[in-house]
Amino acid sequence: MKISRDWLQTFFDAPLPNAATLAEALTFHAFEIDGLEKHQDDDVLDVKVTPNRGHDCLSHFGIARELSAILSLPLSAAAMSRFHLDIGALKIGGAEDIEVRIETPTASRYLATRMTGVKVGPSPAWLVKRLEALGQRSINNIVDATNCAMFSYGQPLHAFDAETLKKGNGYAVGVRTAHAGEQLVALDGKTYELNETMMVIAGGEADIVLGIAGVKGGKDSGVSDSTTSLIIESANFDGVSVRKTSRALDLRTDASARFEQQLSPSMAPLGMLACVELIREIAGGDVVGSVDVFPHELTSRTLEISTVRINKLLGTTLSDADVASVFTRLGLEHTRSGDVFSVAVPHERIDLTIPEDLVEEVGRIVGYDAAPATELPPLSVAPAVNANFAAIDALREELVSQGYSEVYTSVFSEKGDRAVLNKVGGDRPFLRTSLLAGLTVAQKKNAELKELLELSTVKLFEIGTVWNAADESIMVGIADKSVTEKPLSAYPVPEKYGDFATTATEKYQPFSRFPYIVRDIALWVPTSTDPQSVLALIREHAGDLLVRAYQFDSFTKGERTSYAFRLVFQSFDRTLIDDDANTRMASVTAAVTGMGYEVR
């Protein structure tokens, strides 16, 4: 989620550190930062909120609370009073003419607030800038207010033109499942086919579909320039239902992304109050009243954890005061009896379910780097070794010591005994029944590059699972002069095997994507001549396109020895032509003949 530093500042009285410091604080104590960019004079952080915190941190206030705890920087009194709002500020009641129905268990709360006398128009410059910093386009002051409230507190909202919800002398709105064949022309102008598994918002005289619950509103009931009265929705929907509907319709929105995380019903009035206050500020109007349909009550949760238990799990030596400080900074109300803390879990923190969750909170806020490095205690008994793992490990070491290289090929195949339900690719919908096909392709591709790899022969192996109709088994494939495979059980496991030197390579470099050219040169030299000195001379005069040079043959006749060398030329930015290699070979020939060597 994109987070504006200027927006974060609205939740603090004291000035925030620079964006780089904020990014570092979040990275080491909460969430990774995917990027940091400028928007006019604002800094925008791209925060990768983890799935377990999507319910309370996909908002500026959620990130502000994290930073408050991490940096020991108190939130402003105004921000805290807003969060601990008096629901009476919404004028619950006074809207008896609004009929709200919840007809599906996948909706747990629905707040509807009616406002009159609003004036729809452009948003003020500060709001436009704030939304644009997040990559959002300004629509009008009403829609922008609902989006601002959502990005501030994480609670999606929607504003209806109240006249489209008219029923008799009042208004009707509610949540139900769609009827077979129902359609909705959404705010994006597209028509969506609905079915009985999907939640919808419906209302008005004919109980028509007004929107897809938790996903997107309908075009016909949306706010227009002529709108003067609103019914604002702030609801709580089942995350699984919203996700299924969103995926089925291929329609993912900022609202659905938040509902999919399963928000707490306690967030609905917070979002409503923020939205209503902003609309009154930038569009005028008055609140007639609100209806809050909440069939279920919020239940209080308490978790207990001791300082001793926290230190044992974290490997720390924190004091009771250290633990109490973390809980206070996180806004977790608590009492203490000895070293045992009884923590009242906030309704919005649905991720805190067991005492160990509190240990994690303490660990990340204090910083895991605060835990001293400690060796693990010795095991009382030797750990059991998986037989297949031991066999594979031993065989791998043995084959590598013989000059084989291990490859991993795809487990998917064009044909087979077991079809894959979630197909990765349409051309290979089965699990493989053999290693031979993939290993053969791998050998062919590597054989084409053997000169570049300084190999005379390509020797490959693969150890992997294959699936037949009745069972699965681990096979070993060998590619040398031919390609064969046997079951892993066909290879004996040596009781002991030494420390094999698998490779002398110290540095790996990428290959060029362009074809290479191979040239060989054979020389007669005095028998006492060191081949490495000849190779050094060749490399010195072969130029910068030489990527490989190595000796591949030698024999002695009388007082002279013949050395044969292979030179590989390649470019990283173009395809070479014969003249590129010929010119460099002429330079090499001149150099070696100048030393008195005879080119064969």
HUQUI-V483304 format. One record per residue. N is the residue number from 1. RES is the residue in three letters. OMEGA is omega in whole degrees, -180 to 180 (NA if undefined). D_LAST is the distance of its C-alpha to the last C-alpha in Angstrom with 2 decimals. Layout:
N;RES;OMEGA;D_LAST, N;RES;OMEGA;D_LAST
This chain:
1;MET;177;68.19, 2;LYS;-177;68.33, 3;ILE;180;70.73, 4;SER;178;72.15, 5;ARG;178;72.81, 6;ASP;179;75.81, 7;TRP;176;77.20, 8;LEU;-176;76.77, 9;GLN;-179;78.68, 10;THR;180;81.76, 11;PHE;-178;82.20, 12;PHE;172;82.32, 13;ASP;180;84.67, 14;ALA;180;82.33, 15;PRO;178;79.21, 16;LEU;172;76.05, 17;PRO;179;72.90, 18;ASN;-174;70.05, 19;ALA;-180;67.97, 20;ALA;178;65.04, 21;THR;178;67.48, 22;LEU;-180;69.01, 23;ALA;180;65.61, 24;GLU;180;64.75, 25;ALA;-180;68.15, 26;LEU;-178;67.82, 27;THR;-175;64.24, 28;PHE;-177;65.14, 29;HIS;-176;68.55, 30;ALA;-171;68.73, 31;PHE;175;66.17, 32;GLU;177;62.66, 33;ILE;-179;62.34, 34;ASP;-180;60.00, 35;GLY;179;60.32, 36;LEU;-177;62.39, 37;GLU;179;63.15, 38;LYS;170;65.59, 39;HIS;-172;68.34, 40;GLN;-180;70.25, 41;ASP;-178;71.62, 42;ASP;173;71.29, 43;ASP;-177;68.59, 44;VAL;179;67.78, 45;LEU;175;66.28, 46;ASP;-173;64.67, 47;VAL;180;65.99, 48;LYS;-179;64.56, 49;VAL;-179;67.81, 50;THR;-176;67.27, 51;PRO;-177;69.00, 52;ASN;179;71.50, 53;ARG;180;72.88, 54;GLY;-177;72.86, 55;HIS;-178;76.60, 56;ASP;-177;77.52, 57;CYS;174;74.60, 58;LEU;-178;73.65, 59;SER;178;75.88, 60;HIS;180;76.31, 61;PHE;178;79.22, 62;GLY;178;77.23, 63;ILE;178;74.43, 64;ALA;178;77.10, 65;ARG;177;78.67, 66;GLU;-179;75.33, 67;LEU;178;74.74, 68;SER;-179;78.34, 69;ALA;-176;77.77, 70;ILE;-175;74.36, 71;LEU;-174;75.36, 72;SER;-179;79.00, 73;LEU;-173;80.01, 74;PRO;170;83.29, 75;LEU;-180;83.67, 76;SER;179;86.43, 77;ALA;180;89.92, 78;ALA;-180;89.89, 79;ALA;-179;86.72, 80;MET;179;88.16, 81;SER;177;91.54, 82;ARG;-177;89.91, 83;PHE;178;88.01, 84;HIS;-172;91.19, 85;LEU;171;93.13, 86;ASP;-175;96.64, 87;ILE;177;96.39, 88;GLY;179;99.81, 89;ALA;179;98.18, 90;LEU;-176;97.08, 91;LYS;177;100.72, 92;ILE;-170;100.31, 93;GLY;-179;103.14, 94;GLY;179;104.83, 95;ALA;-177;102.69, 96;GLU;-180;104.81, 97;ASP;177;104.09, 98;ILE;176;100.46, 99;GLU;180;99.94, 100;VAL;-179;96.76, 101;ARG;170;95.73, 102;ILE;-173;92.97, 103;GLU;178;92.69, 104;THR;180;89.44, 105;PRO;-180;88.53, 106;THR;172;85.16, 107;ALA;-175;86.99, 108;SER;179;88.63, 109;ARG;178;90.12, 110;TYR;175;91.03, 111;LEU;176;92.48, 112;ALA;179;93.84, 113;THR;179;95.21, 114;ARG;176;97.13, 115;MET;178;97.14, 116;THR;175;99.15, 117;GLY;179;99.24, 118;VAL;178;95.53, 119;LYS;-179;94.03, 120;VAL;180;90.53, 121;GLY;179;88.38, 122;PRO;177;85.27, 123;SER;176;84.33, 124;PRO;-174;84.66, 125;ALA;-177;81.62, 126;TRP;180;81.12, 127;LEU;177;80.90, 128;VAL;179;78.53, 129;LYS;-178;76.24, 130;ARG;180;76.46, 131;LEU;-179;75.45, 132;GLU;177;72.71, 133;ALA;179;71.11, 134;LEU;-179;70.58, 135;GLY;-178;69.23, 136;GLN;178;72.60, 137;ARG;178;74.31, 138;SER;-180;77.95, 139;ILE;173;80.28, 140;ASN;-173;83.82, 141;ASN;-179;85.83, 142;ILE;179;86.89, 143;VAL;180;83.53, 144;ASP;179;81.92, 145;ALA;178;84.54, 146;THR;179;83.72, 147;ASN;179;80.00, 148;CYS;179;80.71, 149;ALA;180;82.83, 150;MET;-179;80.09, 151;PHE;177;77.36, 152;SER;-171;79.81, 153;TYR;177;80.98, 154;GLY;-179;78.81, 155;GLN;177;81.68, 156;PRO;178;81.14, 157;LEU;177;84.17, 158;HIS;179;85.21, 159;ALA;176;87.94, 160;PHE;166;89.90, 161;ASP;-173;92.23, 162;ALA;-177;95.45, 163;GLU;-180;97.06, 164;THR;179;94.55, 165;LEU;-177;95.74, 166;LYS;174;99.42, 167;LYS;-176;101.50, 168;GLY;179;105.23, 169;ASN;-178;106.49, 170;GLY;-176;103.52, 171;TYR;180;99.81, 172;ALA;177;97.78, 173;VAL;180;94.26, 174;GLY;-179;92.60, 175;VAL;176;89.66, 176;ARG;174;89.35, 177;THR;-179;86.78, 178;ALA;174;85.92, 179;HIS;178;87.57, 180;ALA;177;85.55, 181;GLY;179;84.66, 182;GLU;179;85.41, 183;GLN;175;83.24, 184;LEU;169;82.78, 185;VAL;-173;81.74, 186;ALA;-179;80.21, 187;LEU;178;80.08, 188;ASP;178;76.59, 189;GLY;-179;78.16, 190;LYS;178;76.46, 191;THR;-178;78.49, 192;TYR;177;77.91, 193;GLU;-175;79.02, 194;LEU;176;80.71, 195;ASN;-171;81.60, 196;GLU;179;83.94, 197;THR;-171;81.43, 198;MET;174;81.31, 199;MET;176;83.65, 200;VAL;170;85.19, 201;ILE;-178;87.67, 202;ALA;179;90.57, 203;GLY;-177;93.94, 204;GLY;-177;96.45, 205;GLU;-174;99.20, 206;ALA;-179;96.98, 207;ASP;-179;94.72, 208;ILE;179;91.69, 209;VAL;180;88.17, 210;LEU;-179;87.67, 211;GLY;175;84.29, 212;ILE;-171;81.73, 213;ALA;177;82.75, 214;GLY;-175;80.33, 215;VAL;-176;77.86, 216;LYS;180;79.23, 217;GLY;180;82.50, 218;GLY;-177;83.83, 219;LYS;-173;84.07, 220;ASP;-178;87.73, 221;SER;-177;89.01, 222;GLY;180;86.85, 223;VAL;177;88.18, 224;SER;-179;88.70, 225;ASP;-178;90.12, 226;SER;-178;93.57, 227;THR;176;93.55, 228;THR;178;96.34, 229;SER;-173;96.62, 230;LEU;161;93.99, 231;ILE;-176;93.61, 232;ILE;-179;90.80, 233;GLU;169;89.09, 234;SER;-169;87.70, 235;ALA;176;87.03, 236;ASN;-177;85.15, 237;PHE;179;83.19, 238;ASP;-176;81.35, 239;GLY;-179;77.66, 240;VAL;180;76.44, 241;SER;179;78.52, 242;VAL;-179;77.32, 243;ARG;180;73.66, 244;LYS;179;74.05, 245;THR;-180;75.82, 246;SER;-179;73.30, 247;ARG;-179;70.39, 248;ALA;-179;72.25, 249;LEU;-175;72.99, 250;ASP;-176;69.60, 251;LEU;-180;71.66, 252;ARG;-177;70.90, 253;THR;176;72.88, 254;ASP;179;73.54, 255;ALA;-178;76.74, 256;SER;179;75.17, 257;ALA;180;72.45, 258;ARG;179;75.27, 259;PHE;178;77.53, 260;GLU;180;74.62, 261;GLN;180;74.69, 262;GLN;180;78.32, 263;LEU;174;80.39, 264;SER;176;83.55, 265;PRO;-180;86.77, 266;SER;-178;87.91, 267;MET;-175;85.58, 268;ALA;179;87.47, 269;PRO;178;90.41, 270;LEU;178;88.19, 271;GLY;-180;86.16, 272;MET;-178;89.35, 273;LEU;179;91.06, 274;ALA;-179;88.08, 275;CYS;-178;87.86, 276;VAL;-180;91.58, 277;GLU;-179;91.86, 278;LEU;178;89.02, 279;ILE;179;90.51, 280;ARG;-179;93.87, 281;GLU;-171;92.20, 282;ILE;-180;90.22, 283;ALA;-179;92.09, 284;GLY;177;95.61, 285;GLY;-179;97.63, 286;ASP;176;99.60, 287;VAL;176;99.06, 288;VAL;180;101.72, 289;GLY;-178;100.74, 290;SER;174;98.21, 291;VAL;-180;98.08, 292;ASP;178;96.08, 293;VAL;-174;95.69, 294;PHE;-175;94.25, 295;PRO;-177;95.10, 296;HIS;177;93.44, 297;GLU;174;94.13, 298;LEU;-180;91.58, 299;THR;179;91.56, 300;SER;179;91.21, 301;ARG;179;88.51, 302;THR;177;88.40, 303;LEU;179;85.68, 304;GLU;178;86.14, 305;ILE;179;83.60, 306;SER;177;84.00, 307;THR;179;82.22, 308;VAL;-180;81.44, 309;ARG;179;79.72, 310;ILE;-179;77.76, 311;ASN;-179;76.53, 312;LYS;-178;75.65, 313;LEU;-178;73.48, 314;LEU;-175;71.85, 315;GLY;-178;71.56, 316;THR;176;73.53, 317;THR;-178;76.69, 318;LEU;177;78.41, 319;SER;176;82.14, 320;ASP;-180;84.77, 321;ALA;178;84.98, 322;ASP;-179;81.24, 323;VAL;179;81.50, 324;ALA;180;84.67, 325;SER;179;82.99, 326;VAL;-180;80.16, 327;PHE;180;82.64, 328;THR;-179;84.72, 329;ARG;179;81.76, 330;LEU;-178;80.76, 331;GLY;179;84.31, 332;LEU;180;84.89, 333;GLU;-174;88.59, 334;HIS;170;89.19, 335;THR;-177;91.70, 336;ARG;173;91.12, 337;SER;-172;92.87, 338;GLY;177;91.47, 339;ASP;-180;87.70, 340;VAL;179;87.91, 341;PHE;173;87.40, 342;SER;-171;88.94, 343;VAL;175;87.03, 344;ALA;-175;88.47, 345;VAL;177;85.56, 346;PRO;-177;85.76, 347;HIS;-176;86.08, 348;GLU;-180;82.97, 349;ARG;-178;80.75, 350;ILE;178;80.35, 351;ASP;-179;77.19, 352;LEU;-174;79.33, 353;THR;-179;80.51, 354;ILE;-179;80.11, 355;PRO;-179;80.53, 356;GLU;175;76.79, 357;ASP;177;76.41, 358;LEU;177;78.45, 359;VAL;178;76.15, 360;GLU;179;73.23, 361;GLU;179;75.24, 362;VAL;-177;75.94, 363;GLY;-175;72.34, 364;ARG;179;70.79, 365;ILE;175;73.43, 366;VAL;-178;73.33, 367;GLY;-179;69.54, 368;TYR;177;67.48, 369;ASP;178;65.88, 370;ALA;179;69.32, 371;ALA;-179;68.92, 372;PRO;177;67.65, 373;ALA;-178;64.58, 374;THR;178;65.86, 375;GLU;177;64.10, 376;LEU;179;65.04, 377;PRO;179;67.39, 378;PRO;179;66.03, 379;LEU;179;66.45, 380;SER;177;69.17, 381;VAL;179;67.21, 382;ALA;-180;63.53, 383;PRO;179;62.56, 384;ALA;180;61.91, 385;VAL;177;58.29, 386;ASN;-175;57.61, 387;ALA;180;56.21, 388;ASN;-180;53.84, 389;PHE;-180;52.59, 390;ALA;-180;51.93, 391;ALA;180;50.11, 392;ILE;-178;47.94, 393;ASP;-180;47.17, 394;ALA;-179;46.19, 395;LEU;178;44.07, 396;ARG;180;42.30, 397;GLU;-179;41.40, 398;GLU;-178;40.17, 399;LEU;178;37.92, 400;VAL;179;36.46, 401;SER;179;35.71, 402;GLN;177;33.69, 403;GLY;178;31.47, 404;TYR;175;33.58, 405;SER;-178;34.64, 406;GLU;176;38.20, 407;VAL;175;39.14, 408;TYR;180;42.56, 409;THR;-175;43.23, 410;SER;177;46.42, 411;VAL;-178;49.49, 412;PHE;-173;50.66, 413;SER;178;50.00, 414;GLU;179;50.87, 415;LYS;-178;52.95, 416;GLY;-179;54.56, 417;ASP;-176;57.85, 418;ARG;177;58.97, 419;ALA;-180;59.39, 420;VAL;-179;59.25, 421;LEU;179;62.45, 422;ASN;-171;60.96, 423;LYS;177;57.92, 424;VAL;178;54.98, 425;GLY;-176;53.54, 426;GLY;-177;55.15, 427;ASP;180;52.07, 428;ARG;-173;51.86, 429;PRO;-177;55.47, 430;PHE;170;55.03, 431;LEU;-176;53.91, 432;ARG;176;50.87, 433;THR;-179;51.47, 434;SER;176;47.92, 435;LEU;-169;44.80, 436;LEU;-176;42.49, 437;ALA;-179;42.54, 438;GLY;-179;41.79, 439;LEU;178;39.14, 440;THR;178;37.34, 441;VAL;-180;37.25, 442;ALA;180;36.03, 443;GLN;-180;33.14, 444;LYS;-179;32.08, 445;LYS;-179;32.22, 446;ASN;178;30.25, 447;ALA;178;27.57, 448;GLU;-177;26.93, 449;LEU;-171;26.22, 450;LYS;178;24.28, 451;GLU;180;21.15, 452;LEU;-180;23.60, 453;LEU;-178;25.32, 454;GLU;-179;22.23, 455;LEU;173;23.25, 456;SER;179;21.57, 457;THR;177;25.04, 458;VAL;-179;28.22, 459;LYS;-176;31.19, 460;LEU;171;34.57, 461;PHE;176;38.19, 462;GLU;174;41.58, 463;ILE;-175;45.01, 464;GLY;-178;47.78, 465;THR;172;51.13, 466;VAL;-174;51.76, 467;TRP;173;55.16, 468;ASN;-175;56.77, 469;ALA;-173;60.27, 470;ALA;-174;62.02, 471;ASP;175;59.99, 472;GLU;-177;56.85, 473;SER;178;54.30, 474;ILE;-178;51.26, 475;MET;177;48.08, 476;VAL;179;44.60, 477;GLY;-180;41.69, 478;ILE;177;38.21, 479;ALA;178;35.13, 480;ASP;173;32.02, 481;LYS;176;30.92, 482;SER;-179;34.40, 483;VAL;-178;37.30, 484;THR;175;40.39, 485;GLU;177;43.50, 486;LYS;174;46.22, 487;PRO;177;49.38, 488;LEU;-178;49.18, 489;SER;-179;51.69, 490;ALA;-178;49.17, 491;TYR;179;47.27, 492;PRO;178;48.98, 493;VAL;179;49.57, 494;PRO;-180;48.53, 495;GLU;179;51.32, 496;LYS;172;49.06, 497;TYR;-171;45.59, 498;GLY;178;43.83, 499;ASP;-177;42.45, 500;PHE;176;39.03, 501;ALA;-174;36.46, 502;THR;-179;35.77, 503;THR;176;33.23, 504;ALA;-178;31.81, 505;THR;180;31.92, 506;GLU;-177;34.32, 507;LYS;179;34.29, 508;TYR;179;34.18, 509;GLN;180;33.33, 510;PRO;174;33.99, 511;PHE;172;31.37, 512;SER;177;31.22, 513;ARG;-175;32.90, 514;PHE;-178;30.30, 515;PRO;179;27.25, 516;TYR;178;23.83, 517;ILE;-180;20.35, 518;VAL;173;17.29, 519;ARG;177;13.69, 520;ASP;175;10.72, 521;ILE;179;7.76, 522;ALA;-173;5.49, 523;LEU;166;5.48, 524;TRP;-180;6.72, 525;VAL;175;10.32, 526;PRO;-175;13.69, 527;THR;-178;15.37, 528;SER;-175;18.16, 529;THR;178;16.26, 530;ASP;-179;17.88, 531;PRO;-180;15.68, 532;GLN;178;18.52, 533;SER;177;18.26, 534;VAL;179;14.65, 535;LEU;178;15.95, 536;ALA;178;18.93, 537;LEU;179;17.04, 538;ILE;-179;15.24, 539;ARG;-178;18.71, 540;GLU;-174;20.36, 541;HIS;-177;18.52, 542;ALA;177;18.16, 543;GLY;-173;21.87, 544;ASP;178;24.88, 545;LEU;178;23.75, 546;LEU;180;21.33, 547;VAL;177;23.40, 548;ARG;173;21.07, 549;ALA;-178;17.92, 550;TYR;178;17.21, 551;GLN;179;14.96, 552;PHE;179;15.00, 553;ASP;174;13.07, 554;SER;171;12.42, 555;PHE;-177;12.79, 556;THR;177;13.51, 557;LYS;-177;13.28, 558;GLY;-179;15.63, 559;GLU;180;15.60, 560;ARG;177;12.11, 561;THR;176;11.28, 562;SER;174;8.41, 563;TYR;176;9.65, 564;ALA;-178;9.34, 565;PHE;177;11.72, 566;ARG;-179;13.92, 567;LEU;-180;15.72, 568;VAL;-180;19.09, 569;PHE;-178;20.96, 570;GLN;178;24.70, 571;SER;177;27.89, 572;PHE;-176;31.39, 573;ASP;180;33.18, 574;ARG;174;31.37, 575;THR;-179;28.97, 576;LEU;173;25.58, 577;ILE;-176;24.22, 578;ASP;-178;20.70, 579;ASP;178;21.16, 580;ASP;-180;21.78, 581;ALA;-177;18.37, 582;ASN;-180;16.57, 583;THR;-178;18.43, 584;ARG;177;17.53, 585;MET;176;13.79, 586;ALA;178;14.10, 587;SER;179;16.03, 588;VAL;-179;13.56, 589;THR;179;10.72, 590;ALA;-178;13.51, 591;ALA;-176;14.58, 592;VAL;177;11.58, 593;THR;176;10.91, 594;GLY;177;14.68, 595;MET;179;14.58, 596;GLY;179;12.68, 597;TYR;180;9.42, 598;GLU;178;6.18, 599;VAL;-180;3.78, 600;ARG;NA;0.00
